[in-house]
Amino acid sequence: MLAFISIQLGILNLLPIPILDGGHILFYLFELVFRKPLSIRAREILQQIGLALLIMLMVLAIYNDLARLFWSS
């Protein structure tokens, strides 16, 4: 069970959401392709968008869990 949770967390961490490790890989790929780093301001904005996406994903998961617990038949 613990190994399954660890693998799932690793897969989630590799999603290309900027605040996660997959997002950092995406930034590095951008630098590799365009031969210049992304501006600090653009990186900050993308990090904030990524954080908002991650929070929305967590809220959705919690809502689904609570809905299944309280309103399932």
PDB file of N, CA, C and O in Angstrom, chain B, residues numbered from 101:
ATOM      1  N   MET B 101       0.824  -1.193   0.000  1.00  0.00           N
ATOM      2  CA  MET B 101       0.000   0.000   0.000  1.00  0.00           C
ATOM      3  C   MET B 101       0.869   1.257   0.000  1.00  0.00           C
ATOM      4  O   MET B 101       0.600   2.204  -0.740  1.00  0.00           O
ATOM      5  N   LEU B 102       1.897   1.260   0.823  1.00  0.00           N
ATOM      6  CA  LEU B 102       2.785   2.410   0.896  1.00  0.00           C
ATOM      7  C   LEU B 102       3.541   2.615  -0.409  1.00  0.00           C
ATOM      8  O   LEU B 102       3.749   3.751  -0.834  1.00  0.00           O
ATOM      9  N   ALA B 103       3.952   1.523  -1.047  1.00  0.00           N
ATOM     10  CA  ALA B 103       4.648   1.624  -2.339  1.00  0.00           C
ATOM     11  C   ALA B 103       3.710   2.189  -3.404  1.00  0.00           C
ATOM     12  O   ALA B 103       4.128   2.997  -4.234  1.00  0.00           O
ATOM     13  N   PHE B 104       2.456   1.773  -3.385  1.00  0.00           N
ATOM     14  CA  PHE B 104       1.480   2.279  -4.348  1.00  0.00           C
ATOM     15  C   PHE B 104       1.291   3.779  -4.191  1.00  0.00           C
ATOM     16  O   PHE B 104       1.266   4.509  -5.182  1.00  0.00           O
ATOM     17  N   ILE B 105       1.159   4.243  -2.959  1.00  0.00           N
ATOM     18  CA  ILE B 105       1.004   5.681  -2.692  1.00  0.00           C
ATOM     19  C   ILE B 105       2.247   6.436  -3.137  1.00  0.00           C
ATOM     20  O   ILE B 105       2.140   7.524  -3.703  1.00  0.00           O
ATOM     21  N   SER B 106       3.412   5.876  -2.891  1.00  0.00           N
ATOM     22  CA  SER B 106       4.658   6.522  -3.283  1.00  0.00           C
ATOM     23  C   SER B 106       4.769   6.641  -4.805  1.00  0.00           C
ATOM     24  O   SER B 106       5.202   7.672  -5.320  1.00  0.00           O
ATOM     25  N   ILE B 107       4.382   5.596  -5.512  1.00  0.00           N
ATOM     26  CA  ILE B 107       4.423   5.638  -6.979  1.00  0.00           C
ATOM     27  C   ILE B 107       3.427   6.658  -7.512  1.00  0.00           C
ATOM     28  O   ILE B 107       3.744   7.408  -8.435  1.00  0.00           O
ATOM     29  N   GLN B 108       2.235   6.697  -6.945  1.00  0.00           N
ATOM     30  CA  GLN B 108       1.229   7.662  -7.377  1.00  0.00           C
ATOM     31  C   GLN B 108       1.693   9.099  -7.126  1.00  0.00           C
ATOM     32  O   GLN B 108       1.466   9.978  -7.958  1.00  0.00           O
ATOM     33  N   LEU B 109       2.332   9.336  -6.003  1.00  0.00           N
ATOM     34  CA  LEU B 109       2.852  10.663  -5.704  1.00  0.00           C
ATOM     35  C   LEU B 109       3.961  11.044  -6.686  1.00  0.00           C
ATOM     36  O   LEU B 109       4.044  12.196  -7.113  1.00  0.00           O
ATOM     37  N   GLY B 110       4.809  10.083  -7.044  1.00  0.00           N
ATOM     38  CA  GLY B 110       5.861  10.346  -8.024  1.00  0.00           C
ATOM     39  C   GLY B 110       5.302  10.696  -9.385  1.00  0.00           C
ATOM     40  O   GLY B 110       5.811  11.592 -10.058  1.00  0.00           O
ATOM     41  N   ILE B 111       4.248   9.988  -9.799  1.00  0.00           N
ATOM     42  CA  ILE B 111       3.614  10.289 -11.087  1.00  0.00           C
ATOM     43  C   ILE B 111       2.966  11.666 -11.046  1.00  0.00           C
ATOM     44  O   ILE B 111       3.095  12.437 -11.997  1.00  0.00           O
ATOM     45  N   LEU B 112       2.281  11.980  -9.973  1.00  0.00           N
ATOM     46  CA  LEU B 112       1.663  13.303  -9.828  1.00  0.00           C
ATOM     47  C   LEU B 112       2.720  14.405  -9.852  1.00  0.00           C
ATOM     48  O   LEU B 112       2.490  15.476 -10.414  1.00  0.00           O
ATOM     49  N   ASN B 113       3.859  14.148  -9.252  1.00  0.00           N
ATOM     50  CA  ASN B 113       4.928  15.137  -9.178  1.00  0.00           C
ATOM     51  C   ASN B 113       5.535  15.414 -10.551  1.00  0.00           C
ATOM     52  O   ASN B 113       6.101  16.487 -10.758  1.00  0.00           O
ATOM     53  N   LEU B 114       5.433  14.482 -11.488  1.00  0.00           N
ATOM     54  CA  LEU B 114       6.000  14.670 -12.819  1.00  0.00           C
ATOM     55  C   LEU B 114       5.030  15.311 -13.814  1.00  0.00           C
ATOM     56  O   LEU B 114       5.374  15.486 -14.983  1.00  0.00           O
ATOM     57  N   LEU B 115       3.829  15.659 -13.365  1.00  0.00           N
ATOM     58  CA  LEU B 115       2.912  16.378 -14.247  1.00  0.00           C
ATOM     59  C   LEU B 115       3.527  17.725 -14.620  1.00  0.00           C
ATOM     60  O   LEU B 115       4.221  18.331 -13.804  1.00  0.00           O
ATOM     61  N   PRO B 116       3.283  18.199 -15.834  1.00  0.00           N
ATOM     62  CA  PRO B 116       3.898  19.466 -16.257  1.00  0.00           C
ATOM     63  C   PRO B 116       3.226  20.709 -15.678  1.00  0.00           C
ATOM     64  O   PRO B 116       3.005  21.689 -16.390  1.00  0.00           O
ATOM     65  N   ILE B 117       2.908  20.667 -14.406  1.00  0.00           N
ATOM     66  CA  ILE B 117       2.371  21.833 -13.708  1.00  0.00           C
ATOM     67  C   ILE B 117       3.573  22.593 -13.148  1.00  0.00           C
ATOM     68  O   ILE B 117       4.401  21.997 -12.459  1.00  0.00           O
ATOM     69  N   PRO B 118       3.692  23.900 -13.428  1.00  0.00           N
ATOM     70  CA  PRO B 118       4.927  24.631 -13.110  1.00  0.00           C
ATOM     71  C   PRO B 118       5.419  24.546 -11.677  1.00  0.00           C
ATOM     72  O   PRO B 118       6.626  24.661 -11.463  1.00  0.00           O
ATOM     73  N   ILE B 119       4.579  24.356 -10.698  1.00  0.00           N
ATOM     74  CA  ILE B 119       5.071  24.341  -9.326  1.00  0.00           C
ATOM     75  C   ILE B 119       5.656  22.983  -8.939  1.00  0.00           C
ATOM     76  O   ILE B 119       6.367  22.872  -7.940  1.00  0.00           O
ATOM     77  N   LEU B 120       5.355  21.947  -9.734  1.00  0.00           N
ATOM     78  CA  LEU B 120       5.867  20.610  -9.466  1.00  0.00           C
ATOM     79  C   LEU B 120       7.171  20.373 -10.230  1.00  0.00           C
ATOM     80  O   LEU B 120       7.602  21.221 -11.012  1.00  0.00           O
ATOM     81  N   ASP B 121       7.790  19.223 -10.001  1.00  0.00           N
ATOM     82  CA  ASP B 121       9.049  18.906 -10.680  1.00  0.00           C
ATOM     83  C   ASP B 121       8.882  18.806 -12.186  1.00  0.00           C
ATOM     84  O   ASP B 121       9.796  19.161 -12.930  1.00  0.00           O
ATOM     85  N   GLY B 122       7.740  18.332 -12.648  1.00  0.00           N
ATOM     86  CA  GLY B 122       7.481  18.275 -14.089  1.00  0.00           C
ATOM     87  C   GLY B 122       7.480  19.660 -14.711  1.00  0.00           C
ATOM     88  O   GLY B 122       7.892  19.827 -15.858  1.00  0.00           O
ATOM     89  N   GLY B 123       7.027  20.640 -13.973  1.00  0.00           N
ATOM     90  CA  GLY B 123       7.060  22.023 -14.450  1.00  0.00           C
ATOM     91  C   GLY B 123       8.481  22.546 -14.561  1.00  0.00           C
ATOM     92  O   GLY B 123       8.799  23.288 -15.491  1.00  0.00           O
ATOM     93  N   HIS B 124       9.339  22.166 -13.623  1.00  0.00           N
ATOM     94  CA  HIS B 124      10.739  22.570 -13.700  1.00  0.00           C
ATOM     95  C   HIS B 124      11.410  21.933 -14.908  1.00  0.00           C
ATOM     96  O   HIS B 124      12.235  22.559 -15.573  1.00  0.00           O
ATOM     97  N   ILE B 125      11.052  20.686 -15.186  1.00  0.00           N
ATOM     98  CA  ILE B 125      11.581  20.024 -16.385  1.00  0.00           C
ATOM     99  C   ILE B 125      11.102  20.773 -17.625  1.00  0.00           C
ATOM    100  O   ILE B 125      11.859  20.934 -18.582  1.00  0.00           O
ATOM    101  N   LEU B 126       9.850  21.232 -17.615  1.00  0.00           N
ATOM    102  CA  LEU B 126       9.308  22.004 -18.724  1.00  0.00           C
ATOM    103  C   LEU B 126      10.075  23.315 -18.907  1.00  0.00           C
ATOM    104  O   LEU B 126      10.350  23.716 -20.038  1.00  0.00           O
ATOM    105  N   PHE B 127      10.426  23.987 -17.800  1.00  0.00           N
ATOM    106  CA  PHE B 127      11.224  25.215 -17.891  1.00  0.00           C
ATOM    107  C   PHE B 127      12.600  24.926 -18.477  1.00  0.00           C
ATOM    108  O   PHE B 127      13.102  25.697 -19.296  1.00  0.00           O
ATOM    109  N   TYR B 128      13.212  23.823 -18.063  1.00  0.00           N
ATOM    110  CA  TYR B 128      14.530  23.468 -18.587  1.00  0.00           C
ATOM    111  C   TYR B 128      14.461  23.128 -20.066  1.00  0.00           C
ATOM    112  O   TYR B 128      15.382  23.453 -20.816  1.00  0.00           O
ATOM    113  N   LEU B 129      13.384  22.477 -20.500  1.00  0.00           N
ATOM    114  CA  LEU B 129      13.216  22.198 -21.921  1.00  0.00           C
ATOM    115  C   LEU B 129      13.045  23.485 -22.714  1.00  0.00           C
ATOM    116  O   LEU B 129      13.556  23.603 -23.827  1.00  0.00           O
ATOM    117  N   PHE B 130      12.326  24.452 -22.143  1.00  0.00           N
ATOM    118  CA  PHE B 130      12.189  25.759 -22.784  1.00  0.00           C
ATOM    119  C   PHE B 130      13.560  26.403 -22.974  1.00  0.00           C
ATOM    120  O   PHE B 130      13.868  26.924 -24.046  1.00  0.00           O
ATOM    121  N   GLU B 131      14.380  26.362 -21.919  1.00  0.00           N
ATOM    122  CA  GLU B 131      15.725  26.927 -22.008  1.00  0.00           C
ATOM    123  C   GLU B 131      16.569  26.188 -23.032  1.00  0.00           C
ATOM    124  O   GLU B 131      17.366  26.810 -23.734  1.00  0.00           O
ATOM    125  N   LEU B 132      16.412  24.890 -23.129  1.00  0.00           N
ATOM    126  CA  LEU B 132      17.171  24.089 -24.080  1.00  0.00           C
ATOM    127  C   LEU B 132      16.780  24.431 -25.517  1.00  0.00           C
ATOM    128  O   LEU B 132      17.646  24.537 -26.385  1.00  0.00           O
ATOM    129  N   VAL B 133      15.495  24.601 -25.771  1.00  0.00           N
ATOM    130  CA  VAL B 133      15.021  24.877 -27.123  1.00  0.00           C
ATOM    131  C   VAL B 133      15.339  26.309 -27.546  1.00  0.00           C
ATOM    132  O   VAL B 133      15.828  26.527 -28.655  1.00  0.00           O
ATOM    133  N   PHE B 134      15.072  27.279 -26.689  1.00  0.00           N
ATOM    134  CA  PHE B 134      15.218  28.683 -27.062  1.00  0.00           C
ATOM    135  C   PHE B 134      16.559  29.290 -26.674  1.00  0.00           C
ATOM    136  O   PHE B 134      16.814  30.456 -26.977  1.00  0.00           O
ATOM    137  N   ARG B 135      17.415  28.533 -26.015  1.00  0.00           N
ATOM    138  CA  ARG B 135      18.774  28.960 -25.633  1.00  0.00           C
ATOM    139  C   ARG B 135      18.810  30.204 -24.760  1.00  0.00           C
ATOM    140  O   ARG B 135      19.814  30.915 -24.727  1.00  0.00           O
ATOM    141  N   LYS B 136      17.713  30.468 -24.051  1.00  0.00           N
ATOM    142  CA  LYS B 136      17.701  31.571 -23.078  1.00  0.00           C
ATOM    143  C   LYS B 136      16.709  31.214 -21.981  1.00  0.00           C
ATOM    144  O   LYS B 136      15.695  30.571 -22.249  1.00  0.00           O
ATOM    145  N   PRO B 137      16.989  31.620 -20.768  1.00  0.00           N
ATOM    146  CA  PRO B 137      16.069  31.290 -19.666  1.00  0.00           C
ATOM    147  C   PRO B 137      14.791  32.114 -19.744  1.00  0.00           C
ATOM    148  O   PRO B 137      14.764  33.211 -20.301  1.00  0.00           O
ATOM    149  N   LEU B 138      13.751  31.559 -19.177  1.00  0.00           N
ATOM    150  CA  LEU B 138      12.484  32.251 -19.069  1.00  0.00           C
ATOM    151  C   LEU B 138      12.653  33.405 -18.085  1.00  0.00           C
ATOM    152  O   LEU B 138      13.366  33.271 -17.090  1.00  0.00           O
ATOM    153  N   SER B 139      12.008  34.525 -18.351  1.00  0.00           N
ATOM    154  CA  SER B 139      12.158  35.676 -17.453  1.00  0.00           C
ATOM    155  C   SER B 139      11.612  35.336 -16.071  1.00  0.00           C
ATOM    156  O   SER B 139      10.739  34.482 -15.920  1.00  0.00           O
ATOM    157  N   ILE B 140      12.142  36.018 -15.079  1.00  0.00           N
ATOM    158  CA  ILE B 140      11.724  35.784 -13.696  1.00  0.00           C
ATOM    159  C   ILE B 140      10.235  36.077 -13.528  1.00  0.00           C
ATOM    160  O   ILE B 140       9.528  35.331 -12.851  1.00  0.00           O
ATOM    161  N   ARG B 141       9.763  37.147 -14.134  1.00  0.00           N
ATOM    162  CA  ARG B 141       8.352  37.517 -14.008  1.00  0.00           C
ATOM    163  C   ARG B 141       7.441  36.447 -14.623  1.00  0.00           C
ATOM    164  O   ARG B 141       6.428  36.072 -14.033  1.00  0.00           O
ATOM    165  N   ALA B 142       7.810  35.966 -15.804  1.00  0.00           N
ATOM    166  CA  ALA B 142       7.015  34.920 -16.458  1.00  0.00           C
ATOM    167  C   ALA B 142       7.033  33.643 -15.625  1.00  0.00           C
ATOM    168  O   ALA B 142       6.016  32.959 -15.508  1.00  0.00           O
ATOM    169  N   ARG B 143       8.181  33.323 -15.052  1.00  0.00           N
ATOM    170  CA  ARG B 143       8.289  32.129 -14.209  1.00  0.00           C
ATOM    171  C   ARG B 143       7.406  32.263 -12.966  1.00  0.00           C
ATOM    172  O   ARG B 143       6.749  31.305 -12.560  1.00  0.00           O
ATOM    173  N   GLU B 144       7.396  33.458 -12.364  1.00  0.00           N
ATOM    174  CA  GLU B 144       6.556  33.688 -11.183  1.00  0.00           C
ATOM    175  C   GLU B 144       5.075  33.538 -11.520  1.00  0.00           C
ATOM    176  O   GLU B 144       4.321  32.925 -10.765  1.00  0.00           O
ATOM    177  N   ILE B 145       4.664  34.097 -12.650  1.00  0.00           N
ATOM    178  CA  ILE B 145       3.261  34.002 -13.059  1.00  0.00           C
ATOM    179  C   ILE B 145       2.888  32.548 -13.303  1.00  0.00           C
ATOM    180  O   ILE B 145       1.830  32.099 -12.863  1.00  0.00           O
ATOM    181  N   LEU B 146       3.748  31.805 -14.000  1.00  0.00           N
ATOM    182  CA  LEU B 146       3.471  30.401 -14.263  1.00  0.00           C
ATOM    183  C   LEU B 146       3.440  29.585 -12.974  1.00  0.00           C
ATOM    184  O   LEU B 146       2.647  28.651 -12.857  1.00  0.00           O
ATOM    185  N   GLN B 147       4.290  29.923 -12.006  1.00  0.00           N
ATOM    186  CA  GLN B 147       4.273  29.231 -10.714  1.00  0.00           C
ATOM    187  C   GLN B 147       2.952  29.484  -9.986  1.00  0.00           C
ATOM    188  O   GLN B 147       2.395  28.573  -9.374  1.00  0.00           O
ATOM    189  N   GLN B 148       2.452  30.714 -10.052  1.00  0.00           N
ATOM    190  CA  GLN B 148       1.190  31.036  -9.398  1.00  0.00           C
ATOM    191  C   GLN B 148       0.016  30.313 -10.064  1.00  0.00           C
ATOM    192  O   GLN B 148      -0.892  29.833  -9.385  1.00  0.00           O
ATOM    193  N   ILE B 149       0.045  30.240 -11.395  1.00  0.00           N
ATOM    194  CA  ILE B 149      -0.991  29.503 -12.110  1.00  0.00           C
ATOM    195  C   ILE B 149      -0.926  28.026 -11.739  1.00  0.00           C
ATOM    196  O   ILE B 149      -1.959  27.394 -11.515  1.00  0.00           O
ATOM    197  N   GLY B 150       0.274  27.479 -11.673  1.00  0.00           N
ATOM    198  CA  GLY B 150       0.441  26.078 -11.289  1.00  0.00           C
ATOM    199  C   GLY B 150      -0.061  25.805  -9.885  1.00  0.00           C
ATOM    200  O   GLY B 150      -0.687  24.775  -9.638  1.00  0.00           O
ATOM    201  N   LEU B 151       0.205  26.712  -8.971  1.00  0.00           N
ATOM    202  CA  LEU B 151      -0.278  26.555  -7.601  1.00  0.00           C
ATOM    203  C   LEU B 151      -1.800  26.585  -7.564  1.00  0.00           C
ATOM    204  O   LEU B 151      -2.422  25.791  -6.858  1.00  0.00           O
ATOM    205  N   ALA B 152      -2.405  27.504  -8.326  1.00  0.00           N
ATOM    206  CA  ALA B 152      -3.862  27.574  -8.379  1.00  0.00           C
ATOM    207  C   ALA B 152      -4.447  26.276  -8.949  1.00  0.00           C
ATOM    208  O   ALA B 152      -5.455  25.780  -8.447  1.00  0.00           O
ATOM    209  N   LEU B 153      -3.820  25.728  -9.991  1.00  0.00           N
ATOM    210  CA  LEU B 153      -4.290  24.466 -10.565  1.00  0.00           C
ATOM    211  C   LEU B 153      -4.183  23.325  -9.558  1.00  0.00           C
ATOM    212  O   LEU B 153      -5.084  22.494  -9.452  1.00  0.00           O
ATOM    213  N   LEU B 154      -3.088  23.294  -8.831  1.00  0.00           N
ATOM    214  CA  LEU B 154      -2.893  22.243  -7.838  1.00  0.00           C
ATOM    215  C   LEU B 154      -3.906  22.352  -6.698  1.00  0.00           C
ATOM    216  O   LEU B 154      -4.431  21.341  -6.233  1.00  0.00           O
ATOM    217  N   ILE B 155      -4.176  23.560  -6.256  1.00  0.00           N
ATOM    218  CA  ILE B 155      -5.176  23.765  -5.201  1.00  0.00           C
ATOM    219  C   ILE B 155      -6.564  23.368  -5.690  1.00  0.00           C
ATOM    220  O   ILE B 155      -7.332  22.754  -4.950  1.00  0.00           O
ATOM    221  N   MET B 156      -6.892  23.719  -6.947  1.00  0.00           N
ATOM    222  CA  MET B 156      -8.189  23.318  -7.492  1.00  0.00           C
ATOM    223  C   MET B 156      -8.303  21.805  -7.600  1.00  0.00           C
ATOM    224  O   MET B 156      -9.374  21.248  -7.357  1.00  0.00           O
ATOM    225  N   LEU B 157      -7.216  21.132  -7.962  1.00  0.00           N
ATOM    226  CA  LEU B 157      -7.226  19.671  -8.027  1.00  0.00           C
ATOM    227  C   LEU B 157      -7.456  19.065  -6.643  1.00  0.00           C
ATOM    228  O   LEU B 157      -8.195  18.090  -6.506  1.00  0.00           O
ATOM    229  N   MET B 158      -6.825  19.638  -5.619  1.00  0.00           N
ATOM    230  CA  MET B 158      -7.019  19.136  -4.260  1.00  0.00           C
ATOM    231  C   MET B 158      -8.443  19.385  -3.770  1.00  0.00           C
ATOM    232  O   MET B 158      -9.032  18.518  -3.125  1.00  0.00           O
ATOM    233  N   VAL B 159      -9.001  20.550  -4.065  1.00  0.00           N
ATOM    234  CA  VAL B 159     -10.376  20.855  -3.661  1.00  0.00           C
ATOM    235  C   VAL B 159     -11.346  19.899  -4.348  1.00  0.00           C
ATOM    236  O   VAL B 159     -12.290  19.419  -3.721  1.00  0.00           O
ATOM    237  N   LEU B 160     -11.120  19.620  -5.625  1.00  0.00           N
ATOM    238  CA  LEU B 160     -11.974  18.683  -6.341  1.00  0.00           C
ATOM    239  C   LEU B 160     -11.895  17.284  -5.732  1.00  0.00           C
ATOM    240  O   LEU B 160     -12.917  16.615  -5.580  1.00  0.00           O
ATOM    241  N   ALA B 161     -10.705  16.848  -5.389  1.00  0.00           N
ATOM    242  CA  ALA B 161     -10.547  15.523  -4.792  1.00  0.00           C
ATOM    243  C   ALA B 161     -11.241  15.446  -3.431  1.00  0.00           C
ATOM    244  O   ALA B 161     -11.904  14.453  -3.131  1.00  0.00           O
ATOM    245  N   ILE B 162     -11.092  16.476  -2.615  1.00  0.00           N
ATOM    246  CA  ILE B 162     -11.746  16.489  -1.307  1.00  0.00           C
ATOM    247  C   ILE B 162     -13.263  16.526  -1.466  1.00  0.00           C
ATOM    248  O   ILE B 162     -13.979  15.834  -0.742  1.00  0.00           O
ATOM    249  N   TYR B 163     -13.756  17.329  -2.409  1.00  0.00           N
ATOM    250  CA  TYR B 163     -15.196  17.393  -2.650  1.00  0.00           C
ATOM    251  C   TYR B 163     -15.731  16.025  -3.075  1.00  0.00           C
ATOM    252  O   TYR B 163     -16.763  15.580  -2.573  1.00  0.00           O
ATOM    253  N   ASN B 164     -15.039  15.361  -3.989  1.00  0.00           N
ATOM    254  CA  ASN B 164     -15.483  14.041  -4.431  1.00  0.00           C
ATOM    255  C   ASN B 164     -15.494  13.044  -3.282  1.00  0.00           C
ATOM    256  O   ASN B 164     -16.415  12.233  -3.177  1.00  0.00           O
ATOM    257  N   ASP B 165     -14.489  13.094  -2.427  1.00  0.00           N
ATOM    258  CA  ASP B 165     -14.450  12.195  -1.280  1.00  0.00           C
ATOM    259  C   ASP B 165     -15.611  12.455  -0.322  1.00  0.00           C
ATOM    260  O   ASP B 165     -16.267  11.522   0.141  1.00  0.00           O
ATOM    261  N   LEU B 166     -15.855  13.729  -0.033  1.00  0.00           N
ATOM    262  CA  LEU B 166     -16.955  14.055   0.877  1.00  0.00           C
ATOM    263  C   LEU B 166     -18.316  13.749   0.261  1.00  0.00           C
ATOM    264  O   LEU B 166     -19.220  13.289   0.958  1.00  0.00           O
ATOM    265  N   ALA B 167     -18.468  13.997  -1.030  1.00  0.00           N
ATOM    266  CA  ALA B 167     -19.733  13.701  -1.703  1.00  0.00           C
ATOM    267  C   ALA B 167     -19.997  12.199  -1.694  1.00  0.00           C
ATOM    268  O   ALA B 167     -21.129  11.765  -1.479  1.00  0.00           O
ATOM    269  N   ARG B 168     -18.967  11.417  -1.925  1.00  0.00           N
ATOM    270  CA  ARG B 168     -19.149   9.964  -1.908  1.00  0.00           C
ATOM    271  C   ARG B 168     -19.454   9.467  -0.494  1.00  0.00           C
ATOM    272  O   ARG B 168     -20.211   8.512  -0.317  1.00  0.00           O
ATOM    273  N   LEU B 169     -18.864  10.115   0.508  1.00  0.00           N
ATOM    274  CA  LEU B 169     -19.069   9.685   1.896  1.00  0.00           C
ATOM    275  C   LEU B 169     -20.469  10.026   2.387  1.00  0.00           C
ATOM    276  O   LEU B 169     -21.121   9.201   3.026  1.00  0.00           O
ATOM    277  N   PHE B 170     -20.942  11.258   2.087  1.00  0.00           N
ATOM    278  CA  PHE B 170     -22.201  11.708   2.655  1.00  0.00           C
ATOM    279  C   PHE B 170     -23.413  11.504   1.763  1.00  0.00           C
ATOM    280  O   PHE B 170     -24.514  11.302   2.275  1.00  0.00           O
ATOM    281  N   TRP B 171     -23.250  11.551   0.448  1.00  0.00           N
ATOM    282  CA  TRP B 171     -24.407  11.518  -0.439  1.00  0.00           C
ATOM    283  C   TRP B 171     -24.496  10.259  -1.290  1.00  0.00           C
ATOM    284  O   TRP B 171     -25.302  10.205  -2.220  1.00  0.00           O
ATOM    285  N   SER B 172     -23.701   9.264  -1.000  1.00  0.00           N
ATOM    286  CA  SER B 172     -23.805   8.040  -1.791  1.00  0.00           C
ATOM    287  C   SER B 172     -24.989   7.214  -1.311  1.00  0.00           C
ATOM    288  O   SER B 172     -25.364   7.256  -0.140  1.00  0.00           O
ATOM    289  N   SER B 173     -25.561   6.470  -2.232  1.00  0.00           N
ATOM    290  CA  SER B 173     -26.723   5.664  -1.831  1.00  0.00           C
ATOM    291  C   SER B 173     -26.391   4.203  -1.755  1.00  0.00           C
ATOM    292  O   SER B 173     -27.257   3.389  -1.432  1.00  0.00           O
TER     293      SER B 173
END
